[in-house]
Amino acid sequence: MCDSSDDSFICYIKELPPELQAEAAAKAIEINPENAPQARHVQQLSAQEQPNNLKLTLLYLKRWPKTGVNLTVGFFGDPPAELRARILSHMNAWNVSANVVFTETELTNNPQVRISFDNSGYWSAIGTTITSVPQDQATMNLGGLTVDTPESEFRRVVRHETGHTLGFLHEHQRPEIANRIDPDKAIAHYKAIYNWSEAMTRATILNAINPDSATQTILADPNSVMCYPLPASIMKDGIAIEAGRDISASDMAFAATLYPKPNTSRRLMHTIRNSDGSWQPMEDLNVSLYIPGPITAIAGASGDNGDTHFVFVVIWGDSGIPGELWHLIRYADGSWSQMDSLSRLFNLTSGVSAVTAASGANGAVHFAFTTSEGLLKYTVRESSGRWQPMSDLHTELNIHGMVVALSGTNGAEGAVQFAFTTSDGKLWHAIRNSDGNWRPLLNLSAALSPIWTGDVATIAGAAGEYIGDTVFVFATRRARLWYSVRHRNGGKWTGLNDLGEALNLKKRVVAVGGCEGADRQSQFVLVTEDGHVWHTIRYFEGSWQQPVPLDWVLPISGAVPTVAGVHGDNGETHFIFTTYQ
């Protein structure tokens, strides 16, 4: 039932027997009334199905109360204390952003989560259904884990199964991903590898989740820890899904939305680092602006006349589309514009999952963003305020696969550069010349290293020491942090450079922002998995400043999930970020 090798991870959801379904549905609604089936879903059943209680129980949600999740955990088989402690530590990794706490107790105390270690693989019951599993049975199984299991496997397995306990379904069964799978090839593949029946493959891989179920990220996220790896051989387009190896930024944002911490306000903060290294006071933009929902992605670029442009994505917005894209300007005098919905301006029918911006020629600002289907879109705001029509870069650049993460920065002679990663883990680089023409797409994974150690999860770019040079910093799902420099002359790249080692940064980086600073510096802010944000500088001669925790110099309250940097006037750098509190 399970494979947990380095490149694969398969688990299955433990379903309740039919005779317990009605009880579980009633308990779920008692625990959280929002779990009750919505009227429109009931109406979608046929007249013959509506009186069927078993059919109706399949429509209920399995979420815990919004007040938080506080569950006790017990272990079958008397595993070593070290193993129990490691498992609890990884279960509580969801606490970085969400009001989630797991506490160990003895089996005699009837814990809500009961973990076994038999040879039936990795599995878990979903959300509130664990309350209907008989007390002498496990709600989660971690059959392959021992004290000798690598830490990376604990991250991937325990955090995934805990996501199920929190009520999250499999991300690869989102329609945007599931519809890319060839059913016949998938059925044959999982029969050959795991001896799964067709019914098992359909239930675990092929059957698309109702997008209204609200038990996974708002937009499809191939980086999600809840996503399976899907080999290229079973995909209609031949592009693999590498899947998440740890809790992704969108996982954290969604968990925080379902189970917010007490007194959480999800603030949008702005600050400026002066050219002398001092920091200006933080400004809470929620005070002066109406922000319709939690922010999941943010980017910025400088325009003309000292103006700074920001774009950001909110989970829910006024357009009614999950993943609404907004635009905001900070004027040179420090005042802010009103927010404009780009989703409505361009009549977007899909949500936006990732966004980036770059400064171009003549005061223009270039924006690229990905839709919930993983398609890469592009537009330009001219200095006059006119927006150019949106274009489809997937078609124009012949991109294959879903675009997952992206970054933009300015280049030489008015050109703009974009680096992005696709769902198969490959990294790409594109340049748009000032005349509007695009250069051929570069497979950056192949150019940087013949043996790629990629699966890039987040990336940021900044101008380098000489005009036209660019520095890109990117973090992988394998908890590695890298950088590379592209030189203007000839477009030569410096290859892979281990930034994690240079900065002595041991924690996984989940978000990066970058921008040009004073004295030919490249500045970056790094968000680690614990929600802390760090600032570092690459100096013109190539050395790096050791990272400084920003909560040492700024009164940051709460974990930081998203961040962006923008070059300002007089060597200033603007940083904008969100917090969970």
C-alpha positions in Angstrom: 0.0 0.0 0.0 2.9 2.3 0.5 6.2 3.4 -0.9 8.4 5.9 0.9 11.6 5.9 -1.1 13.4 9.2 -1.8 11.4 10.0 -4.9 8.0 8.5 -4.0 5.5 8.7 -1.2 2.2 6.9 -1.3 -0.3 6.8 1.5 -4.0 6.1 1.5 -6.9 7.6 3.5 -8.5 5.2 6.0 -12.2 5.2 5.4 -14.8 4.3 8.0 -17.0 1.2 7.4 -20.5 2.1 6.1 -22.1 1.3 9.5 -20.1 4.1 11.1 -20.6 6.8 8.4 -23.9 8.2 9.8 -22.4 8.5 13.3 -19.3 10.2 12.0 -21.4 12.7 10.0 -23.4 13.6 13.1 -20.3 14.0 15.2 -18.6 16.2 12.5 -21.6 18.6 12.4 -21.8 18.7 16.2 -18.1 19.5 16.4 -18.3 22.1 13.7 -21.7 23.1 12.3 -20.1 24.3 9.1 -19.4 20.7 8.2 -23.1 20.2 7.4 -23.8 19.6 3.6 -24.6 22.7 1.7 -28.0 22.8 0.1 -26.7 23.1 -3.4 -24.7 19.9 -3.0 -27.7 18.0 -1.8 -29.7 19.3 -4.7 -27.1 17.9 -7.1 -28.0 14.4 -6.0 -30.7 12.6 -7.9 -34.2 12.3 -6.5 -33.4 8.6 -5.8 -30.2 9.5 -4.0 -31.4 12.3 -1.7 -33.3 10.1 0.8 -30.2 7.8 1.0 -28.5 8.6 4.3 -25.2 7.0 3.2 -25.1 9.2 0.1 -25.8 12.3 2.3 -23.0 11.4 4.7 -20.5 11.6 1.8 -21.3 15.3 1.5 -20.3 16.4 4.9 -17.0 18.1 5.7 -14.6 16.8 8.4 -13.0 20.0 9.7 -12.3 20.8 13.4 -13.7 24.0 15.0 -12.3 27.4 13.9 -11.4 27.9 17.6 -8.5 25.5 17.0 -7.3 21.9 17.2 -6.1 20.5 20.5 -5.8 16.7 20.2 -4.1 14.1 22.4 -1.9 11.4 20.8 -1.2 7.9 22.0 1.0 5.1 20.5 0.4 1.4 20.1 3.3 -1.0 20.5 5.3 1.0 23.1 7.7 2.7 20.7 10.9 4.3 22.0 10.6 7.8 23.6 12.9 9.3 21.0 10.6 8.1 18.2 7.5 9.4 20.0 9.1 12.8 20.5 10.2 13.1 16.9 6.7 12.3 15.7 5.0 14.8 18.0 7.5 17.4 17.0 6.6 17.0 13.3 2.9 16.8 14.0 3.2 20.2 15.8 5.0 21.7 12.8 1.5 22.8 11.6 1.5 25.1 14.7 3.8 27.6 13.0 0.8 29.3 11.3 -2.3 27.6 12.8 -3.9 27.1 16.2 -3.0 23.4 16.3 -1.5 21.5 19.2 -0.9 17.7 19.6 0.0 16.4 23.1 1.1 12.9 24.0 -0.9 10.9 26.5 -1.2 7.2 27.6 -3.5 4.9 25.6 -5.4 4.3 28.9 -6.5 8.0 28.6 -8.3 7.3 25.3 -6.3 9.7 23.1 -8.1 11.1 20.0 -5.1 10.3 17.7 -3.8 6.7 18.0 -0.7 5.8 16.0 0.3 2.3 15.1 3.4 1.0 13.3 2.2 -2.2 11.6 3.2 -3.2 8.0 0.1 -1.8 6.3 1.9 1.3 5.2 1.2 4.9 5.8 -2.4 6.0 6.3 -4.7 8.2 8.4 -8.4 8.8 8.9 -9.6 12.3 7.9 -10.3 15.1 10.3 -13.3 14.6 12.7 -13.8 11.0 11.5 -11.1 9.9 14.0 -13.7 10.4 16.7 -15.7 7.5 15.3 -12.8 5.0 15.0 -13.1 2.4 17.8 -10.8 3.1 20.7 -8.9 -0.1 20.3 -8.0 0.8 16.7 -5.4 3.2 15.3 -6.4 6.4 13.5 -3.0 6.8 11.9 -0.3 4.3 10.8 3.4 5.1 10.4 4.6 1.6 9.5 7.9 2.5 7.9 9.2 4.9 10.6 12.0 4.1 13.1 14.5 6.1 15.1 16.9 5.5 12.2 14.6 7.0 9.5 16.1 10.2 7.9 14.7 13.5 9.1 13.5 14.3 5.6 11.2 11.3 5.7 9.7 12.4 9.0 9.0 15.8 7.5 7.3 14.3 4.4 5.4 11.4 6.1 4.4 12.6 9.5 3.4 16.1 8.3 1.4 14.6 5.5 -0.5 12.2 7.7 -1.1 14.9 10.3 -2.6 17.0 7.5 -5.2 14.3 7.0 -5.9 14.3 10.7 -6.5 18.1 10.4 -9.1 17.3 7.7 -7.0 17.9 4.5 -7.5 15.8 1.5 -5.0 14.8 -1.2 -3.8 17.9 -3.2 -3.2 15.8 -6.4 -6.9 15.1 -6.6 -7.7 18.8 -7.2 -9.3 19.0 -10.7 -6.4 21.1 -12.0 -4.0 18.2 -11.3 -6.2 15.2 -11.5 -7.5 16.1 -14.9 -3.9 15.9 -16.3 -3.6 12.2 -15.4 -4.3 9.5 -18.1 -6.7 7.1 -16.3 -5.6 4.0 -18.2 -1.9 4.6 -17.7 -2.5 5.4 -14.0 -4.5 2.2 -13.4 -1.8 0.1 -15.1 1.0 1.9 -13.2 -0.4 1.5 -9.7 -1.4 -2.1 -10.5 2.1 -2.9 -11.5 3.9 -1.0 -8.7 1.5 -1.5 -5.7 -1.0 -4.1 -6.9 -3.8 -1.7 -6.5 -7.2 -2.5 -8.0 -8.8 -0.1 -10.4 -11.2 1.1 -7.7 -8.3 1.8 -5.4 -6.5 3.9 -8.0 -9.6 5.8 -8.9 -10.3 6.6 -5.2 -6.8 7.5 -4.3 -5.5 9.1 -7.5 -8.0 9.8 -10.2 -11.3 10.9 -8.6 -11.2 14.7 -8.5 -12.2 16.5 -5.3 -15.1 18.8 -5.4 -13.5 22.3 -5.5 -16.1 23.5 -3.0 -14.9 21.0 -0.3 -12.7 23.5 1.3 -10.4 20.8 2.7 -7.3 21.6 0.7 -5.4 24.7 -0.4 -7.5 27.4 -2.1 -5.5 27.0 -5.3 -3.9 23.8 -6.7 -0.3 23.5 -5.2 2.0 20.8 -6.6 4.4 21.8 -3.8 1.9 20.9 -1.1 2.9 18.3 1.4 -0.5 16.8 0.7 0.4 16.1 -3.0 1.5 12.8 -4.3 4.4 12.5 -6.7 3.0 11.6 -10.1 5.4 10.1 -12.7 5.6 11.6 -16.2 4.6 8.2 -17.6 1.0 8.6 -16.4 0.5 12.3 -17.2 -1.3 13.3 -20.4 1.3 16.0 -21.1 4.3 13.9 -20.0 5.2 16.4 -17.3 5.7 14.8 -13.8 4.5 16.3 -10.6 7.4 16.1 -8.1 5.1 16.8 -5.1 5.8 18.4 -1.8 8.4 17.2 0.7 7.3 19.4 3.5 4.5 21.8 4.5 4.4 24.5 1.8 3.7 28.2 2.1 0.1 27.7 0.8 -0.4 24.7 3.2 0.5 27.1 6.1 -1.7 29.8 4.8 -4.7 27.5 4.4 -4.2 25.9 7.8 -4.0 29.4 9.3 -7.3 30.3 7.6 -9.2 27.2 8.8 -7.7 27.3 12.3 -6.5 30.8 13.0 -4.6 31.5 16.1 -6.3 33.7 18.8 -6.2 37.5 18.1 -4.9 36.8 14.6 -5.2 39.9 12.3 -3.1 38.8 9.3 -1.4 42.1 9.0 0.3 43.6 5.9 3.4 45.4 7.0 5.8 47.8 5.1 9.2 49.0 6.1 12.2 50.7 4.5 15.9 50.0 5.1 17.9 53.2 4.6 21.2 53.3 2.7 23.1 53.6 6.0 21.6 50.3 7.3 19.0 51.8 9.7 15.4 50.7 9.5 12.4 53.0 9.4 9.4 52.1 11.6 7.0 49.5 10.3 3.7 50.6 8.8 0.6 48.4 9.2 -1.3 48.8 5.9 -4.4 47.2 7.3 -5.0 50.4 9.2 -5.3 52.5 6.1 -6.4 50.0 3.5 -9.3 47.6 3.0 -7.7 44.2 2.4 -10.5 41.7 1.7 -8.8 38.5 2.8 -5.6 36.7 3.9 -2.7 37.3 1.5 -1.0 34.3 0.0 1.5 35.9 -2.4 3.1 39.3 -2.9 5.6 41.1 -5.2 6.8 44.5 -6.0 8.8 46.7 -8.4 9.8 50.3 -8.7 8.1 52.6 -11.3 8.9 56.1 -12.3 8.9 59.3 -10.2 9.9 57.3 -7.1 6.7 55.3 -7.0 6.7 51.7 -5.8 4.2 49.2 -7.2 3.0 46.1 -5.3 0.8 43.2 -6.3 -0.6 40.6 -4.0 -3.0 37.7 -4.0 -5.8 37.3 -1.4 -7.5 34.0 -0.7 -10.9 35.4 -1.0 -11.8 38.7 -2.6 -14.6 40.9 -3.8 -14.7 39.2 -7.2 -15.8 36.0 -5.6 -12.9 34.1 -7.2 -10.4 32.4 -4.8 -7.0 33.9 -5.4 -7.9 37.5 -6.3 -5.0 39.7 -7.7 -4.7 43.3 -6.4 -2.5 46.2 -7.3 -1.3 49.0 -5.0 1.1 52.0 -5.3 3.2 53.7 -2.7 3.9 57.2 -4.0 7.2 59.0 -3.5 5.7 61.2 -0.8 4.9 58.1 1.3 1.1 58.0 0.6 -0.7 55.0 -0.8 -3.1 54.6 -3.6 -6.4 52.8 -3.4 -6.2 49.1 -4.3 -7.3 48.0 -7.7 -8.5 44.4 -8.5 -6.5 43.2 -11.5 -8.7 40.0 -11.5 -11.6 42.2 -12.3 -9.7 44.5 -14.6 -8.6 41.6 -16.8 -11.9 39.6 -16.2 -9.9 36.6 -14.8 -12.0 33.5 -14.4 -9.3 31.6 -12.6 -7.6 32.4 -9.3 -4.0 33.5 -9.1 -1.5 31.4 -7.1 1.9 33.2 -7.6 3.0 36.6 -8.8 6.1 38.6 -9.5 7.1 42.0 -10.8 10.0 43.7 -12.5 11.0 47.3 -13.5 11.3 47.9 -17.2 12.2 50.8 -19.5 10.5 54.2 -19.5 8.9 53.7 -16.1 6.9 50.6 -17.1 6.4 47.8 -14.6 6.1 44.3 -15.8 4.0 41.7 -14.0 3.8 37.9 -14.4 1.5 35.5 -12.5 0.3 32.0 -12.5 -3.3 30.9 -12.5 -4.8 28.1 -10.5 -4.3 25.8 -13.6 -0.5 26.6 -13.5 -0.6 28.8 -16.6 1.8 31.8 -16.8 0.2 35.1 -17.7 1.9 38.5 -18.3 1.0 42.2 -18.5 2.7 45.6 -18.4 1.6 48.8 -16.6 2.9 51.8 -18.6 4.1 54.9 -16.9 0.9 56.6 -18.0 -1.1 54.2 -16.0 -2.4 52.2 -19.0 -2.4 48.5 -18.7 -1.4 46.4 -21.7 -3.6 43.5 -22.7 -2.8 40.3 -20.8 -0.7 37.7 -22.8 -0.3 34.0 -22.4 3.4 33.1 -21.8 2.6 29.4 -21.7 1.9 29.6 -25.4 4.4 32.3 -26.3 7.3 30.6 -24.6 6.1 27.0 -25.2 6.1 26.2 -21.5 5.3 22.6 -20.5 3.8 21.8 -17.1 2.3 23.9 -14.4 4.3 27.0 -13.3 4.7 26.8 -9.5 7.0 29.6 -8.3 8.5 32.6 -10.1 10.5 35.7 -9.7 11.3 38.8 -11.8 14.0 41.5 -11.9 15.3 44.1 -14.3 18.1 43.4 -16.7 20.3 45.5 -19.0 19.0 48.1 -21.5 15.4 48.0 -20.3 15.1 44.2 -20.5 13.3 42.3 -17.8 14.1 38.8 -16.6 12.0 36.0 -15.1 13.0 32.8 -13.5 10.4 30.2 -12.7 10.0 26.5 -11.8 7.6 24.0 -13.3 5.8 21.1 -11.5 8.4 18.6 -12.6 11.0 20.5 -10.5 12.9 22.1 -13.4 14.0 25.8 -13.3 13.7 28.1 -16.3 14.8 31.5 -17.3 13.3 34.0 -19.7 14.2 37.5 -20.9 12.0 40.1 -22.5 13.9 42.7 -24.5 12.9 46.3 -24.3 11.4 46.0 -27.9 8.9 43.5 -26.5 10.5 40.3 -28.0 11.2 37.3 -25.9 14.5 35.4 -26.1 14.4 31.6 -26.2 13.5 29.9 -22.9 16.6 28.6 -21.1 16.5 25.3 -19.1 18.3 26.8 -16.1 18.4 23.5 -14.2 20.6 22.0 -17.0 22.7 25.2 -17.4 23.5 25.4 -13.6 24.4 21.8 -12.8 24.7 18.6 -14.8 23.4 16.8 -11.7 20.4 18.9 -10.6 19.4 18.8 -6.9 16.4 20.9 -7.5 12.6 20.8 -6.9 12.6 24.6 -6.5 9.9 25.8 -4.1 10.6 29.5 -3.9 12.8 32.0 -5.8 13.8 35.7 -5.9 16.0 37.8 -8.1 17.8 41.1 -7.6 20.1 43.3 -9.6 23.8 42.5 -9.2 27.0 44.4 -8.8 27.2 45.6 -12.4 24.4 47.0 -14.5 22.7 44.1 -16.2 24.0 41.5 -13.7 21.4 39.6 -11.7 21.5 37.4 -8.6 18.9 34.7 -8.1 18.4 33.0 -4.8 16.2 29.9 -4.7 15.2 27.3 -2.1 14.4 23.7 -2.9 12.0 21.3 -1.3 15.0 19.2 -0.2 15.7 22.0 2.3 18.7 23.4 0.3 19.3 27.1 -0.4 21.3 28.1 -3.5 22.2 31.1 -5.5 23.6 31.9 -9.0 24.7 35.0 -10.7 23.9 35.8 -14.4 26.4 38.2 -15.9 25.3 40.6 -18.5 28.2 39.9 -20.9 27.3 36.8 -22.8 24.7 35.7 -20.3 27.2 33.5 -18.4 25.9 31.9 -15.2 28.2 31.2 -12.2 26.7 27.8 -11.6 25.2 26.5 -8.4 26.5 28.1 -5.2 25.5 26.7 -1.8 24.1 29.7 0.0 22.8 27.7 3.0 26.3 26.7 3.8 27.7 30.3 3.2 25.1 31.7 5.6 25.2 28.8 8.0 21.4 28.7 7.8 20.2 25.3 8.9 16.4 25.8 8.7 14.4 25.2 5.5 13.6 28.4 3.6 9.9 28.7 2.5 9.9 32.3 1.0 12.4 34.7 -0.5 12.3 38.3 -1.5 15.1 40.3 -3.1 16.1 43.7 -4.5 19.0 46.0 -5.3 20.4 48.1 -2.5 22.9 50.8 -2.0 26.6 50.6 -3.1 25.9 47.8 -5.7 24.5 45.5 -3.0 21.9 42.7 -3.6 19.7 42.4 -0.6 17.5 39.4 0.3 15.0 38.5 3.0 14.5 34.8 3.8 11.6 33.3 5.6 12.4 30.0 7.4 9.9 27.3 8.2 9.4 28.5 11.8 8.0 31.8 10.4 11.1 33.9 11.2 12.4 36.4 8.6 16.1 37.1 8.0 18.0 39.8 6.1 21.2 39.3 4.2 23.3 41.2 1.7 25.5 40.1 -1.1 28.2 42.8 -1.4 29.7 43.9 -4.8 32.9 41.9 -4.3 30.8 38.7 -3.9 30.8 38.1 -0.1 27.7 37.6 1.9 26.6 39.2 5.2 25.6 36.7 7.8 21.8 36.8 8.1 20.2 39.1 10.7 16.9 38.1 12.3 14.6 41.0 11.5 12.7 40.6 14.8 15.9 41.9 16.4 15.5 45.3 14.7 11.8 45.4 14.0 8.8 44.7 16.3 7.5 41.8 14.2 4.7 39.9 15.9 3.8 36.5 14.6 5.1 34.2 11.9 5.8 35.7 8.4 4.6 33.6 5.5 5.2 36.0 2.5 7.7 38.7 1.7 8.9 40.9 -1.1 11.6 43.5 -1.6 11.8 46.5 -4.0 14.6 48.9 -4.8 13.8 52.5 -3.9 15.4 55.9 -4.3 18.7 57.0 -2.7 19.8 53.4 -1.9 16.7 52.7 0.1 15.0 49.3 -0.1 11.4 48.6 0.6 10.2 45.4 2.2 6.6 44.3 2.5 5.4 41.2 4.2 2.5 39.6 5.9 2.2 38.2 9.4 -0.1 35.6 10.9 -0.8 37.8 13.9 
